[in-house]
């Protein structure tokens, strides 16, 4: 938990300057600034005084859930490369396994195949962004090209293969998370 950032956010919600908050707590503006930038930590008694001046208490402050992150950048992406198999998986949302859906990006080199995923609970969706692939679902093979999508229940073994001469990129969403 980022205590300084939460105090700063609460101060702004209350339309207070650092100086006004400092005056209400018999502290200096510089000390409030250092707390908000996490350069120093207040004692418990000082934290209680600050929180009271901000209209809350220590229990509510620490029980309040952090705001849910909505937008993610390239820096949030985690990529795992399976060099021996010729593909990579990029997790587009950090810690997506705690969510109900898990969006990933699969980059599959030419003449390569992903690992087989055995039957499991859930559903899968994919959209081919680049190239073409074969979806192997149980004993069936589905040819899917750029701009096409697929959707299936995960109750059969499944994997992707790229028997073609060009790499492919697939946006894949599974629920519940399985990668």
N, C-alpha and C positions, 0 to 999 in steps of 0.2 A: 504494500500500500504506500502510495506517495502522499505522506501527511502534509508536506508543504503545499503541494498542488491542490489538495482538497481544501486546505485553509484559504488559499488564494481564491479558489472558486467560490467558497461560501462568502468571503469578504465581498467579492464582486456581485454576488446575488443580493447581498444586503446593501449595495451601493455605498460602500465605505471605502475611503482611501486608506492606505497603510497608516498614515498619520492619525486618522480618526480612530482606527482600530487600536493603535498603540495607546492613544490617550485614554480610551475606555478601559484599558487593562493596566495602566501605569507602566507601560513599556516604551521603548524607543522605536521610532519608525525604522531605524536600521536593523533592530533585532527582529521585527516583523518581516522585513525584507529577507533577512538571512534564513528565517524559518521557511518562508515561502519558496526559497531557492534551495532548500534542503542543505544549507551550509551549516546549520546548527539545529539541535533538537531542543524543544522546550521541556522543562520539567513537567511532571504530571500536574502539579498545582497551576503552573503557568498555562498549560494546555487547557485545563478546566476553565480558567479565567477567559482565555481567548474564545473558547467555544460558547461560553455563556454570553459573551459580548456579541457573538454571531447568531444567537438565538437557538442554540442547540446544546446537547450535552454529550459527554464522552461515550455513553452507550450508543446513542443514535449515530454519532460520528463514525464509530468503528463497525456498526452493523449495516450502515448504508452501503449498498452495492455500488461498485464503480459503474460509470456509464458504459453501456454496451457500445463497442466499437462497430461502426457501420461500414466505413470505407477503408479499404486496404490497399497498400501500395506495393510496388515491386520489391521493396525491402522486406515485406512481410512473407514473401514466398519462400518456401523451403523446397529445395530440389534434391532428389536422390537419383543418382545415375547407376544403372545396372549395365556397366560396360560389357560384361561377358554375354549379356542377353540382347544388347543393342537398343535399349530404350531407357527413358528417364521418366520419373513421376515428379510433378511439381504440385505441392499442396498450396492452393491459392489462398486459403484462409488458415491462419495459425490456430492450432489446437482444434481443428474442425471435428476431430473424433468425439468431442464432447457435445457436438450439435446433432441434430437429427439428419442433416445432409452433409456430405463430404465432397466438395467440388475439387477435382484435380485436373491437371493437364498432362496428357501422356504424349511423349514424342517418341515415335517408333521408327527406327532406321529401316532402310530397305532390306528385304529378305530376313526380317527378324520377327520374333514372337514374344508376347508378354508371358509372364507366369500364369499358369492356370489357377483360377479361383474356384474352389469347390462350391457345391451347393450351400446356400446359407439363407437366413431370413432376410427379406428386404427386396428392394427394387433397384434397377440400374438404368441410367440414362446416359447417352453419349451423343456427341455432335462432332462430325468430322470437319475440322477447320481447314485442313490442308491434306492433299493426297487422297489415298483410298486404302481401305483395310478390309479384312474379312473378320467378322464376328463369329466365333465358334461357340455355339450354345447347345450343350449336350452333343447330339450327333448331327446337328444342323449347321450349315455354313451360310452366312449372310454377307453378301458383298455390299459394302457401303462406301460411297464416294464423297468427295468434297461437297459440303452443303447439305448432306443428308444426316439424319439422326436415327437413333435406335432406342428402344425402351423395352425392358423385360423384367419379369420377376426372377429373383436370383436363386430359384430352386433347382437349377441345373448347373453343372460345371461350365465355366465360360472363360474365354480369353480372346485376345486380339492377335491376328497375324498380319504381317505386311509382306506378301510374296512378290510385291511389285518392285520396280527399279527406282522409286523415289520415296523419300521419307514421308511420314504422315504425322499429323498433330490432331489429337482428339481431346475435346473437353468432355470429362466424364464426371457424373454426379451419382453417388450411391447413397442409399438410405436403408438401414442405418450405416454409418461409416464402416468401411471394411478394409481400407488400405493401410 
